[in-house]
Amino acid sequence: TTEERGRRKIRVGKVVSDKMTKTVVVVIERLVKHPQYKRYVRQRSRFKVHDEKNECKEGDIIRFMETRPMSKEKRWRFVEFVERAK
């Protein structure tokens, strides 16, 4: 049970804003089939991610992990780059 308790969620998303100090906004987009119309609809989830060294730039694809609350909305922290912006 201690192993299950210690697991933290890890996500991969695209940085859409780096205008704040030590914080970036990351978006995860997914396609979901509409229950009535059977068309695929794009759903977006936005996360505020703590970036201690201010190294993430807009357009980067990053991996980030769940952590303790750092502010009112910030509950994730930067782990590593998956792909840098060109």
N, C-alpha and C positions, 0 to 999 in steps of 0.2 A: 504493500500500500504506500510505502514511502516513495517508491519509484514513480507511481502514478501521480502522487502529490507534487513531486518535483518537476514534472514536465511543464515546459513553457511553450506556448504557441509560437511558431515561426511562419512568417509570411514573406512573399516576394511581390514587390510592386514598383511602380514608376513614380519618380519624384516630379511633382507638378509645380511646387513652389519652394524656394529656398530664401525667401525674403526676411524670415525671422532669424534671430541670433540663436544658434545651437538647436534649431528646430527646422524640420522639413515636413512638408505635407506630401503624403504618398497616396496614390490611388491604385486600387485593384479593380479591374474591370472583368465582368464575367457575363456570359450569355445564358439567359434563362428563358425557357419556353413559356409563353403566356398561356395560362390555364384555359381561357375561353377561345382566344383567337389563334392559338397554335403557332404564332409567329415568335421568332426569337427577339428578345428585348435585352438591351445592354443595361446591366446594373453596375453601379459604381459604389465602392466603399472608400471613404477617406480616413486616413490615419495621420495623427501628428506624431512624428518620430523624433526622439532626442538624438542629436548629432553633435557629440562633444567637441570635435575638432573642426566643425564647419567645413567638412570635405565633400559633402554631397552637393551636386549641382543639378539644375533642372534638366530633365531628360534621362538621368541615370536610372538604371534598374538596380534596386538594392534588396538585400535580405535583412529583415528586422525581426526582433523578438519581443515578446511580452515582458513587461517589467512592472515594478511598483509604480503607483501614480506619482508623476513628477510635477504635475500642475493640474489645473482643472480638467483639461482635455488630453494631456499627454501621458500615455500609458505604454508606449513602445520605445525601443531603443535600437539604433543602427548596429548591425552585425558586420556585414561585408558587402562589397560591390559584386553584382552578378555581371553587369555590363556598364561601361562608362559611356556617357553621351559623346557624340562626335562633334 
